[in-house]
Every structure is written in C-alpha cells, then in structure tokens.
Amino acid sequence: MTDYGHDLRFGFFLTPTAAEPERVLALATLSEQLGLDYVTVQDHPYQSQFLDTWTLLTWLAARTDRVSLVPNVLNLPLRPPAVLARSVATLDVLSGGRVELGLGTGAFWDGIAAMGGPRLAPGEAVTALEEAIAVLRGLWDTSTRSVTVDGTHHRVVGARPGPAPAHDVGVWVGGYKPRMLRLVGRLADGWLPSSPYAPPEQLATMNERIDEAAVAAGRDPADVRRLYNIGGTFGRGTGGDFLQGPPEVWVEQLAELALADGMSGFVAMGDDPDHLRRFAAEVVPAVRELVDAERRRTRTADATDDATDDGGSRPLATTTRPEVRGTVPTTEAPGGPPPGLGVTPTADDGTRLSTERVWDEADRPSASPPDPDRTYTAHERAAGQHLVDVHDHLRTELARLRDLVEQVASGAVDPGAARSHVATMTIRQNRWTVGAYCVQYCRVVTGHHTLEDESVFPHLRGADPALAPVIDRLEVEHHAIHDVLERVDRALVAFVGDPDGPQTLQQAVDLLTDALLSHLAYEERELVEPLARLGFY
C-alpha cells in the first residue's frame, strides 16, 4: 500500500469554449459554490475555438473568492518561462495566493509550429521543461539579486527576480513516459496525469518511477502531490469499469486510488453542471470520509501493535455490530427471489443493539411469491440491484458513523480530535463537526426515503396493486425512522455539552442502527423483484 497521507483535494476540469463564455464562467463559479478546491483549465493556444487559458484564469480569479486556479496543463512551448514567471506571481498576488502551476512539455506539434513555436523531439521537450522550471523558481526567489539559467532552450542572464508570489506556488507536471516521471520525482511539487492516458492499473508503476527518482534526488516521495484528472459517468454499472456506475462505485474506486496508489486528489472532467453537482455532493465528501476512516483505523491499529505487540485491525467499513444485546426472529419472504433474478437481497441476521423496539417485525406483510419461471433482462436485473447498491452505501455510512461515535464514547478519541477528523472528510466551508456529520447522514437517509415515498412507491402501487400492503408498511417504517433520526438530533446536544453526551448519542445511534438495518433488509426482501419487473417509474 502506498498512501502518502496528503489531505485530499478535489477540482473541476474546464473546457474554455469560446462560443459559450458565460457557460464557462458559470461552471467555474458553480465549482466554488459547491466547495471544490480547484478550478483547472486546459491549455491549447493553437486551438482557435478556445479562450486563452491565462486570460481566462485571470478573469476567474476576479470573479471568485476561495477556489484555487490551475492551468491543466500550460503548453510550455508557447509560454516563455521568464514571462510566465511574472504572470504567475502577479496573479497569485492579486488572487491572494490562489494559483498553482500545471506545466506540460507540449503536444500537437503541428499546431505549436503553426503558432510559431518550436517543434521539439521528446528528449528535447523534457530538457526544455527542466530548464523552464529553473527559470520559474529562480525568478520567484526574491532573496537573490539576479538569475542566470544558461539552457539550450530557455536562457536568462542576470534577470532580476520578482515579484514574489503570495505563497509557494506548486509546479505540477503532466507527463507519462519514464523520463518525464523521473523529472517529476526530482523536481516537481506535483504530478498531474489524466485517466485516459494513465489508466488506474498503470498508476502503481508510474508512481514507482516517480518515487525512485525522488529518493535518488534526496527527496521524500511524499513531497510530490498526485492529482488525477478523471472522467466517468453516473450510471447503473456495478464497478467493473472505472467510474462507470452510481456514486458509491466512484467513492470506492477513488478511495482505493488514494489509499493504495497514493493519489492526493481528483479533478472531474466533463462540462455538465448536473454531473459536477453529483460529483461534489455525493462523491467528494464520501471519499474524504472513507479515506480518513481507513487512515484513522490504520493509526489505531498501529498504536495498538506498538503498545501490545499483538494488535489487529477492524475492516475498512463493516456492519458487524459489537456488544450484541439481543436478537429477534427473522423470516424470509415466501419462496425468496426467483433464481433467474440474479440479485440477492441483504438478509437480516436478527442482531439488535438496543433494548428498545421501534416496531413489531412479526406483523410485517409480504408480497405474493414471484413467478419462479420468469426471466429477467440485464436492464431489469440492474434495477433490482440498484436498490441493494443504494442500501449498501447507507449501511457503509452508518458503520462509519458508529465507528466514530464509539471511539468518542470509549475515550479513544476526544470530541475535539473527532471534530478535526471529520473536518477533513467533507466540504470545507460547511465547518462540519461530529454532530453535523450525524445530521448529514440523517439527511441522506431522509432524502432516500422521501424519494421512495414520493416517486418510487406510487409507481409500484399503481403498477401492481398487490404490493399495496407492503408499501403501506414501508411508509409507516419511514415515518418511524424519521422519529429515530429526530432522537439522534436531540442526542447531539448532549454529545456537545453534557458529560453523558457520548453515551446518550451512542444509545440513539444503536437504536438507529437496529431500525435502519432491519428496515433496509425488509425493503430489499420485498421490493428487489418488483423493481426488476416494474422499474423505478
């Protein structure tokens, strides 16, 4: 595992389409409103259909307040480094330190040559990039009197440095070949690859080359931030392909890249505002939380190993529930799902943590047994599986919430430290605390139930009236779970201000765990097959 421990950053990859300048501006400002860390802009100066990237970045800096601005990546053959150094420093000063510099050796050499730029061989382009980095950093360093770089492609002789940027501007290099990766390891502050050119299965080898070069240059590999440009779609996939599926698929795959391949952040490609909203609202906070939870678990396991020399570790995300206080009898639907459905509902194991019961599970109605001889298309099976996938995401989130609350209640983590952990999980400007995280989780559950109550359930009731008793019961349980969520909200006050607050919150979350896991299992048992047969709407 290679996890460099960087705080995760997220951004948007903007196409500077000249025909739609207002749309370009709207997408950039939306990125800031959604809490993303970066707005990045591709740079192809020879492309007549694009706005000039540096002018656009300057305009965006004046129209935003918080988000950092990054060319992704600047075409060095058409951007003389001595002038670029002044431009970067100036914009960084004017924007309050919100500029990072993405650099590339250049591509599409016919276009570069048509604009008067040099046509370089691959080796020459890498040399030119190394010389440019020396020029940039030399002119930003105002502690020296003059800068001289006597390069083959870029040359300054006694140039006066300045102005100094408002902060240490990172130089992030986009590149894929071995020589470029070695340059990243020796000289760059960051690596900026794109998934179409560096697919996930190649990242480990590329990172290894960067790390080897960093060590050989006397650097810590963790000094190199790894920011990954990613493209994908939110669909019905199950995770077989990269970023092809619902948000929970994105979350698991991106968290794995952060934990196993050391990627420090992700920049979403695609100029669709709805896609951007889903990425920011449903993927970003969950990736942060999942990565932080695993890092916390690893630190706890390492500390236990150091103290006892016989430690172990808990799984990344689990619905295993310790301190079982009781069980309830469970029943399966008559006959279960038909064999041809190919979707397995999640069973209720009967485990209960709380002595309270929100409802009597023995009087739950069941739908009529499905036709055992019916066959289902791949599309129909996907509809049934989608309910399980959404529920699995809620179960995973619940397990992480419980893990955090249990650590606070046991004294392993004090509330202040827990708040610090959670602050790294979510959109920064929300200033989330442990309590706000609980509130957000409750809001997600409530939103899921509202969607079912107002859209899915009426459709199913109308398409198959025999499902009415089951749907009526599910709606009653939704209201009951809402009452449990309100109890969690009330317990948050005790959590913050009362010495018994952690215990009060633990009890409320125990009851939420019992009710929600029981309800999700019942809903899957009864609705996976009807959803496959009838669809969501």
C-alpha positions in Angstrom: 0.0 0.0 0.0 1.3 3.5 -0.9 -0.6 6.2 0.9 1.4 9.4 1.2 -1.1 10.9 3.7 -1.9 14.0 1.7 -5.1 15.8 2.6 -7.4 15.1 -0.3 -8.3 17.9 -2.8 -10.9 17.9 -5.5 -11.4 20.0 -8.6 -13.1 20.5 -11.9 -11.5 20.4 -15.4 -12.9 23.2 -17.5 -13.1 23.4 -21.3 -12.5 27.1 -22.3 -15.1 27.1 -25.1 -15.0 30.5 -26.8 -18.5 30.2 -28.1 -20.0 29.9 -24.6 -18.1 32.3 -22.3 -21.0 32.7 -19.9 -21.3 29.0 -19.5 -17.6 28.7 -18.8 -17.8 31.3 -16.1 -21.0 29.8 -14.6 -19.3 26.4 -14.4 -16.3 27.9 -12.6 -18.3 29.8 -10.1 -20.5 26.7 -9.5 -17.3 24.8 -8.7 -16.6 27.3 -5.9 -20.2 27.3 -4.7 -20.1 23.5 -4.4 -17.0 23.7 -2.3 -14.4 22.2 -4.7 -10.8 23.1 -4.1 -9.6 23.8 -7.7 -10.9 25.1 -11.0 -8.5 23.9 -13.7 -8.4 24.9 -17.3 -6.9 23.0 -20.2 -4.4 25.0 -22.4 -4.2 24.6 -26.2 -3.2 28.1 -27.5 -3.3 26.8 -31.1 -7.0 25.9 -30.8 -9.0 28.8 -32.3 -12.2 27.6 -30.7 -10.8 28.1 -27.2 -10.5 31.1 -25.0 -6.9 31.9 -24.0 -6.3 30.0 -20.8 -4.2 32.5 -18.9 -6.6 35.4 -19.7 -9.5 33.2 -18.6 -7.7 32.3 -15.3 -7.2 35.9 -14.6 -10.8 36.7 -15.2 -11.9 33.8 -13.0 -9.6 35.0 -10.2 -11.5 38.3 -10.2 -14.9 36.5 -10.1 -14.2 34.0 -7.3 -13.1 34.3 -3.7 -11.8 30.9 -2.5 -11.2 28.3 -5.1 -7.6 27.8 -6.4 -6.9 28.2 -10.1 -4.7 25.8 -12.1 -3.8 25.6 -15.8 -4.1 21.9 -16.6 -1.6 22.0 -18.1 0.1 25.0 -19.7 1.6 24.4 -23.1 5.2 25.4 -22.4 6.5 25.8 -26.0 4.1 28.7 -26.4 4.5 30.1 -22.9 8.1 31.6 -22.5 9.0 30.7 -18.9 10.6 34.1 -17.9 7.4 36.0 -18.8 5.2 33.2 -17.4 7.0 33.5 -14.1 6.0 37.2 -13.8 2.4 36.3 -14.9 2.0 33.5 -12.3 3.5 35.6 -9.5 1.3 38.6 -10.4 -1.9 36.5 -10.5 -1.0 34.8 -7.2 -0.5 38.1 -5.5 -3.8 39.6 -6.9 -5.8 36.5 -6.0 -4.5 36.1 -2.5 -2.3 33.0 -3.1 -4.8 31.0 -5.2 -2.7 29.9 -8.1 -0.9 26.6 -8.8 1.0 26.0 -12.0 0.4 22.9 -14.1 3.1 22.5 -16.9 3.5 20.2 -19.8 6.1 19.7 -22.4 3.7 20.4 -25.3 1.7 18.2 -27.6 0.1 18.5 -31.1 3.4 19.8 -32.5 1.8 20.8 -35.9 -0.4 23.2 -34.0 2.5 24.5 -32.0 4.6 25.0 -35.1 1.8 26.8 -36.8 1.7 29.3 -34.0 5.5 30.0 -34.3 6.6 27.6 -31.5 9.5 25.2 -31.8 9.0 21.6 -32.9 10.9 19.6 -30.3 11.8 15.9 -30.2 10.6 14.1 -27.0 14.0 14.3 -25.3 14.4 18.0 -26.2 11.0 18.8 -24.8 11.9 17.2 -21.4 15.1 19.2 -21.3 13.2 22.4 -22.1 10.8 21.7 -19.3 13.6 21.2 -16.8 15.2 24.5 -17.9 11.8 26.2 -17.6 11.3 25.1 -14.0 14.7 26.5 -13.1 13.8 29.9 -14.7 10.4 30.0 -12.9 11.8 29.2 -9.5 14.7 31.5 -9.9 12.5 34.5 -10.8 10.2 33.7 -7.9 13.1 33.7 -5.4 13.5 37.4 -4.4 16.2 36.5 -1.9 18.7 36.6 -4.7 19.9 39.6 -6.7 19.8 38.1 -10.2 19.0 34.9 -12.0 21.0 33.1 -14.7 19.9 29.9 -16.5 22.1 29.1 -19.4 20.0 26.5 -21.1 19.7 25.0 -24.5 16.1 26.0 -25.0 15.5 28.6 -22.3 18.0 31.2 -21.2 18.0 34.2 -18.8 21.2 36.1 -18.0 21.3 38.3 -14.9 17.5 38.7 -14.8 16.1 40.4 -11.7 13.8 38.2 -9.7 10.3 39.3 -8.7 7.6 39.8 -8.0 7.4 37.1 -5.3 4.2 35.0 -5.4 1.9 35.3 -2.4 2.6 31.7 -1.5 4.9 28.9 -2.6 3.3 28.1 -6.0 3.4 24.4 -6.7 4.8 23.3 -10.1 2.7 20.3 -11.1 3.9 18.4 -14.2 1.7 16.4 -16.6 3.6 13.5 -18.1 3.6 9.8 -18.6 6.9 8.5 -20.1 9.7 7.3 -17.9 12.0 10.3 -18.4 9.1 12.7 -17.6 8.2 10.7 -14.5 11.8 10.8 -13.3 11.7 14.6 -13.8 8.6 14.8 -11.7 10.3 12.8 -8.9 13.4 15.0 -9.0 12.0 18.5 -9.4 8.2 18.8 -9.4 5.8 19.6 -6.5 3.1 17.5 -8.1 2.1 15.1 -10.8 -1.0 15.8 -12.9 -1.9 12.8 -15.1 -5.2 12.1 -16.8 -7.1 8.8 -16.6 -7.5 8.4 -20.4 -3.7 8.4 -20.8 -2.8 6.9 -17.4 -5.5 4.4 -16.5 -5.7 3.2 -12.9 -3.9 -0.1 -13.5 -0.8 1.8 -14.7 -0.6 4.2 -11.7 1.4 2.0 -9.5 4.2 1.5 -12.0 4.3 5.3 -12.8 4.3 6.2 -9.1 7.2 3.8 -8.5 9.3 5.6 -11.1 8.5 9.0 -9.5 9.4 7.6 -6.0 12.6 6.1 -7.2 13.7 9.4 -8.8 12.7 11.4 -5.7 14.7 9.1 -3.4 17.7 9.3 -5.7 17.5 13.1 -5.6 17.4 13.1 -1.8 13.7 13.9 -1.6 10.8 12.3 0.2 8.3 10.8 -2.3 5.6 12.3 -0.2 6.8 15.7 -1.3 5.1 15.1 -4.7 1.4 15.6 -4.6 -0.5 13.4 -7.1 -3.6 14.9 -8.6 -5.6 12.8 -11.1 -7.8 14.1 -13.9 -10.7 11.6 -14.1 -13.6 11.0 -16.5 -16.6 8.8 -15.9 -20.4 8.6 -15.9 -23.0 8.1 -13.2 -24.9 5.1 -14.5 -26.1 1.7 -13.5 -22.7 0.0 -13.6 -21.5 -2.3 -10.7 -17.9 -1.2 -10.6 -16.4 -3.4 -13.3 -15.2 -0.4 -15.3 -13.5 2.7 -13.9 -16.0 5.3 -12.8 -18.9 3.8 -14.6 -21.7 3.4 -12.1 -23.6 5.1 -9.3 -21.8 7.5 -6.9 -21.0 4.7 -4.4 -18.9 3.0 -7.2 -17.0 6.2 -7.7 -16.4 6.5 -3.9 -15.0 3.1 -3.5 -12.7 3.3 -6.6 -11.4 6.8 -5.8 -10.8 5.9 -2.1 -8.9 2.9 -3.3 -6.7 5.0 -5.5 -5.9 7.4 -2.6 -5.1 4.6 -0.2 -3.4 2.1 -2.5 -1.9 4.3 -5.2 -1.2 7.5 -3.3 -3.4 9.8 -5.4 -3.8 13.1 -3.5 -6.9 14.3 -5.2 -9.2 14.1 -8.2 -10.3 16.6 -10.9 -13.5 15.7 -12.6 -13.7 16.1 -16.4 -16.9 16.9 -18.2 -18.7 20.2 -18.7 -22.2 19.1 -17.4 -23.3 21.1 -14.4 -25.5 18.2 -13.1 -22.5 15.9 -13.3 -20.5 18.4 -11.4 -23.1 18.7 -8.7 -23.3 15.0 -8.2 -19.5 14.7 -8.0 -19.3 17.5 -5.4 -22.3 16.4 -3.3 -22.3 12.6 -3.5 -18.7 11.6 -4.2 -16.3 14.2 -2.7 -17.5 14.1 1.0 -17.8 10.3 0.9 -14.3 9.8 -0.5 -12.9 12.1 2.1 -14.7 10.3 4.9 -13.8 6.8 3.7 -10.1 7.6 3.3 -10.0 9.3 6.7 -11.7 6.4 8.4 -9.2 3.9 7.0 -6.3 6.2 7.9 -7.7 6.5 11.4 -8.2 2.8 11.6 -4.7 2.2 10.5 -3.3 4.6 13.0 -5.3 3.0 15.8 -4.1 -0.5 14.8 -0.5 0.7 14.6 -0.8 2.2 18.0 -2.2 -1.0 19.4 0.5 -3.0 17.8 3.1 -0.7 19.4 1.5 -1.0 22.8 0.7 -4.7 22.9 2.6 -6.3 20.1 -0.4 -8.4 19.3 -2.8 -5.9 17.7 -5.3 -6.4 15.0 -7.5 -4.1 13.0 -11.0 -3.7 12.1 -12.2 -3.8 8.5 -12.5 -0.6 6.4 -16.3 -0.4 6.5 -18.3 -3.1 8.3 -21.8 -3.5 9.6 -20.5 -6.0 12.2 -22.1 -4.8 15.5 -20.3 -5.5 18.8 -21.8 -5.9 22.2 -24.9 -7.7 20.9 -27.8 -7.1 23.4 -30.3 -9.4 21.8 -31.8 -10.9 18.7 -35.2 -11.0 17.1 -36.6 -13.8 15.0 -36.4 -13.2 11.2 -38.4 -14.7 8.4 -37.8 -14.9 4.7 -40.3 -14.0 2.0 -42.3 -16.9 0.7 -40.0 -18.7 -1.7 -37.5 -15.9 -1.8 -36.4 -14.1 -5.0 -36.7 -16.3 -8.2 -33.5 -18.0 -9.2 -33.4 -16.2 -12.5 -33.4 -12.8 -11.0 -29.7 -12.9 -10.2 -29.9 -10.3 -7.4 -29.5 -11.3 -3.7 -31.3 -9.1 -1.1 -29.4 -8.5 2.1 -30.6 -10.7 4.9 -31.4 -9.5 8.4 -29.3 -11.5 10.9 -31.6 -10.6 13.8 -28.8 -8.8 15.8 -30.1 -5.9 17.9 -28.0 -3.4 20.0 -30.8 -1.6 21.7 -33.4 -3.0 24.1 -36.0 -0.7 22.5 -38.0 -1.8 19.5 -39.4 0.7 17.1 -42.0 -1.7 15.6 -43.2 -5.2 15.8 -41.4 -7.1 13.0 -43.7 -10.1 13.2 -46.6 -8.3 11.7 -44.8 -7.1 8.5 -46.8 -8.2 5.4 -45.2 -9.9 2.4 -45.9 -9.7 -1.2 -47.1 -12.6 -3.3 -44.4 -15.0 -4.4 -42.9 -14.1 -7.8 -43.3 -16.2 -10.8 -40.4 -18.8 -10.5 -40.2 -19.3 -14.2 -39.9 -15.6 -15.2 -36.7 -14.5 -16.8 -35.2 -11.0 -16.4 -33.2 -8.9 -18.8 -29.9 -7.4 -17.8 -31.6 -4.0 -17.6 -34.3 -5.4 -15.2 -31.7 -7.1 -13.0 -29.8 -3.8 -12.8 -33.0 -2.0 -11.5 -33.2 -4.6 -8.7 -29.5 -4.4 -7.9 -29.6 -0.6 -7.8 -31.8 -0.7 -4.6 -29.2 -3.1 -3.0 -26.4 -0.8 -4.1 -28.0 2.3 -2.6 -28.8 0.5 0.6 -25.2 -0.8 0.8 -24.0 2.8 0.7 -26.3 3.7 3.6 -25.0 0.7 5.5 -21.4 1.7 4.9 -22.1 5.2 6.0 -23.8 4.0 9.1 -20.9 1.8 10.0 -18.5 4.7 9.8 -20.7 6.9 11.9 -20.9 4.2 14.5 -17.1 3.8 14.4 -16.5 7.5 15.1 -19.2 7.7 17.9 -17.8 4.5 19.5 -14.3 5.9 19.6 -15.5 9.1 21.3 -17.7 7.2 23.8 -14.8 4.9 24.7 -12.4 7.7 25.2 -10.1 6.6 22.4 -10.7 9.9 20.6 -11.8 13.1 22.4 -14.6 15.1 20.8 -12.2 17.9 19.7 -10.0 15.4 17.9 -13.1 13.8 16.4 -14.2 17.1 15.1 -10.8 17.6 13.5 -11.0 14.2 11.8 -14.5 14.9 10.4 -13.5 18.4 9.2 -11.2 16.7 6.7 -14.0 14.5 5.4 -16.4 17.0 4.0 -16.8 20.2 2.0 -14.6 22.6 3.9 -16.8 25.7 4.1 -19.6 23.8 5.9 -17.4 23.7 9.1 -18.8 20.3 9.9 -18.4 18.8 13.3 -19.1 15.3 14.5 -22.6 16.4 15.2 -23.0 17.9 11.7 -21.8 14.7 10.2 -24.5 12.8 12.1 -27.0 15.4 10.9 -25.8 15.0 7.3 -26.1 11.2 7.5 -29.6 11.5 8.8 -30.4 13.9 6.0 -29.2 11.4 3.4 -31.4 8.7 4.9 -34.4 11.0 5.0 -33.8 12.1 1.4 -33.6 8.4 0.3 -36.9 7.7 2.0 -38.6 10.8 0.6 -37.6 9.8 -2.9 -39.2 6.4 -2.4 -42.3 7.8 -0.8 -43.0 10.5 -3.4 -41.8 8.7 -6.6 -41.0 5.0 -6.4 -43.8 3.8 -4.1 -46.7 5.5 -6.0 -45.3 3.9 -9.2 -45.1 0.5 -7.7 -48.5 0.8 -6.1 -50.1 1.7 -9.4 -48.3 -0.9 -11.4 -49.0 -3.8 -9.0 -51.9 -3.1 -6.5 -51.0 -6.4 -4.7 -47.9 -4.6 -3.4 -50.1 -2.0 -1.5 -49.8 -3.7 2.0 -46.0 -3.9 1.8 -45.7 -0.3 0.5 -48.1 0.9 3.3 -45.9 -0.8 5.9 -42.7 0.6 4.4 -44.1 4.1 4.5 -45.0 3.6 8.2 -41.5 2.5 8.9 -40.1 5.5 7.1 -42.0 7.8 9.5 -40.8 5.7 12.4 -37.2 6.0 11.3 -37.7 9.7 10.9 -38.6 9.8 14.6 -35.4 7.9 15.5 -33.4 10.4 13.4 -35.0 13.2 15.4 -33.8 11.4 18.6 -30.3 11.4 17.2 -30.6 15.1 16.5 -31.6 15.7 20.2 -28.8 13.5 21.4 -26.3 15.7 19.5 -26.9 18.5 22.1 -25.9 16.1 24.9 -22.9 15.0 22.9 -21.6 18.5 22.6 -22.4 19.9 26.1 -23.0 17.1 28.6 -20.5 14.7 30.2 -23.0 11.9 29.5 -23.5 13.1 25.9 -21.4 10.5 24.2 -23.4 7.7 25.9 -26.7 9.4 25.0 -25.6 9.6 21.4 -24.3 6.0 21.4 -27.7 4.8 22.6 -29.5 6.9 19.9 -27.2 5.6 17.2 -27.7 2.0 18.5 -31.5 2.4 18.0 -30.9 3.9 14.6 -28.7 1.0 13.6 -31.3 -1.6 14.7 -34.2 0.2 12.9 -32.4 1.1 9.7 -30.7 -2.2 9.1 -33.9 -4.1 9.8 -35.9 -1.8 7.5 -33.4 -2.0 4.6 -33.3 -5.8 4.7 -37.1 -5.9 4.7 -37.4 -3.4 1.9 -34.9 -5.4 -0.2 -36.6 -8.7 0.5 -40.0 -7.3 -0.7 -39.0 -4.9 -3.5 -35.9 -6.1 -5.3 -38.0 -8.4 -7.5 -40.9 -5.9 -8.2 -38.3 -3.2 -9.1 -36.7 -5.6 -11.6 -40.1 -6.4 -13.0 -41.7 -2.9 -12.9 -38.8 -0.5 -12.8 -38.5 2.7 -10.7 -41.0 4.8 -12.7 
